Amino acid sequence: MTGLQRVISRRLVLGALVGAFVTVAMPRLGYALDLATAKANGWVGERRDGYLGVIDGAPAEARTLVDTINAERREAYNGVAASNSVPLNQVEALAGQKLIDRAVPGTYIMDAAGRWIRK
């Protein structure tokens, strides 16, 4: 296998693992309904780094929810990074893109300039 083939293979495996996490693990965190409500109310949004952010004016409960979910995401991302021998920031960026792509229209996402916009 050539070096390029190994890189492509690793990226495919990494993408599949992150995709599986985003699709399967997130609802199992137990916060799906609360997170959906917080997003629908415009209190939280998906950041490009794979974590949630709190929108200005959100209630304190939104910060607590974001902190809890982000800690669980960080743990999962660390596991994916370690098992694939890739940098954590690569896993975070890939997860962030997948989460933004899957965000419901009308919810907040962070653009490339770091601004919150409605999808």
C-alpha positions as CSV (number, residue, x, y, z in Angstrom):
1,M,0.0,0.0,0.0
2,T,1.4,3.4,-1.0
3,G,1.7,6.3,1.4
4,L,-1.2,8.1,-0.4
5,Q,-3.4,5.0,-0.1
6,R,-2.6,4.8,3.7
7,V,-3.6,8.4,4.1
8,I,-6.8,8.0,2.2
9,S,-7.6,4.8,4.0
10,R,-7.0,6.4,7.4
11,R,-9.2,9.4,6.5
12,L,-12.0,7.1,5.4
13,V,-11.9,5.1,8.6
14,L,-11.7,8.3,10.7
15,G,-14.6,9.8,8.8
16,A,-16.7,6.7,9.3
17,L,-15.9,6.6,13.0
18,V,-16.8,10.3,13.5
19,G,-19.9,9.9,11.4
20,A,-20.9,6.9,13.5
21,F,-20.4,8.9,16.6
22,V,-22.4,11.8,15.4
23,T,-25.3,9.6,14.2
24,V,-25.4,7.0,16.9
25,A,-23.8,8.3,20.1
26,M,-25.2,11.8,20.3
27,P,-28.8,10.7,20.9
28,R,-27.7,8.2,23.5
29,L,-26.2,11.0,25.6
30,G,-29.6,11.6,27.0
31,Y,-29.8,15.3,26.1
32,A,-31.3,15.0,22.6
33,L,-34.7,16.5,23.5
34,D,-33.1,19.3,25.6
35,L,-30.5,20.0,23.0
36,A,-33.1,20.1,20.3
37,T,-35.2,22.5,22.4
38,A,-32.2,24.7,23.1
39,K,-31.3,24.8,19.4
40,A,-34.8,25.5,18.4
41,N,-35.0,28.4,20.8
42,G,-31.8,29.8,19.4
43,W,-29.8,29.4,22.7
44,V,-27.1,27.1,21.4
45,G,-25.4,26.3,18.1
46,E,-22.9,24.1,16.5
47,R,-19.3,25.4,16.2
48,R,-16.8,24.4,13.5
49,D,-14.6,22.7,16.1
50,G,-17.1,20.0,16.9
51,Y,-18.4,21.6,20.1
52,L,-21.5,23.5,21.0
53,G,-21.5,27.2,21.7
54,V,-23.9,29.4,23.7
55,I,-25.6,32.2,21.9
56,D,-25.8,35.6,23.6
57,G,-28.9,36.0,25.7
58,A,-29.3,32.3,26.4
59,P,-30.5,31.3,29.9
60,A,-28.0,29.8,32.4
61,E,-29.4,26.3,31.8
62,A,-28.1,26.5,28.2
63,R,-24.5,27.0,29.5
64,T,-24.9,23.9,31.8
65,L,-26.2,21.8,29.0
66,V,-23.4,22.9,26.6
67,D,-20.7,22.3,29.2
68,T,-22.0,18.8,29.9
69,I,-22.4,17.8,26.2
70,N,-19.1,19.3,25.2
71,A,-17.3,17.3,27.9
72,E,-18.8,14.1,26.6
73,R,-18.0,15.1,23.0
74,R,-14.4,15.8,24.0
75,E,-14.1,12.4,25.6
76,A,-15.5,10.7,22.5
77,Y,-13.3,12.7,20.2
78,N,-10.2,11.8,22.3
79,G,-11.1,8.1,21.9
80,V,-11.5,8.3,18.2
81,A,-8.2,10.3,17.9
82,A,-6.3,7.8,20.0
83,S,-7.7,4.7,18.3
84,N,-6.8,6.1,14.9
85,S,-3.5,7.8,15.8
86,V,-4.6,11.2,14.5
87,P,-4.5,14.6,16.1
88,L,-7.5,15.6,18.2
89,N,-8.0,18.8,16.3
90,Q,-8.5,16.7,13.1
91,V,-11.3,14.7,14.7
92,E,-12.9,17.8,16.2
93,A,-12.9,19.6,12.8
94,L,-14.3,16.6,11.0
95,A,-17.0,16.2,13.6
96,G,-17.8,19.9,13.5
97,Q,-18.3,19.8,9.8
98,K,-20.6,16.8,10.0
99,L,-22.6,18.4,12.8
100,I,-23.0,21.6,10.9
101,D,-23.9,19.8,7.7
102,R,-26.6,17.9,9.7
103,A,-27.9,20.9,11.6
104,V,-31.6,21.6,11.2
105,P,-32.4,24.6,9.0
106,G,-33.0,27.7,11.1
107,T,-30.6,26.7,13.9
108,Y,-27.4,28.5,14.7
109,I,-24.1,27.4,13.2
110,M,-20.7,29.2,13.3
111,D,-19.4,30.4,10.0
112,A,-15.7,30.4,9.0
113,A,-15.3,33.9,10.4
114,G,-16.5,32.8,13.8
115,R,-19.9,34.5,13.6
116,W,-23.2,32.9,14.5
117,I,-25.6,32.6,11.6
118,R,-28.8,30.8,11.0
119,K,-28.5,27.8,8.7
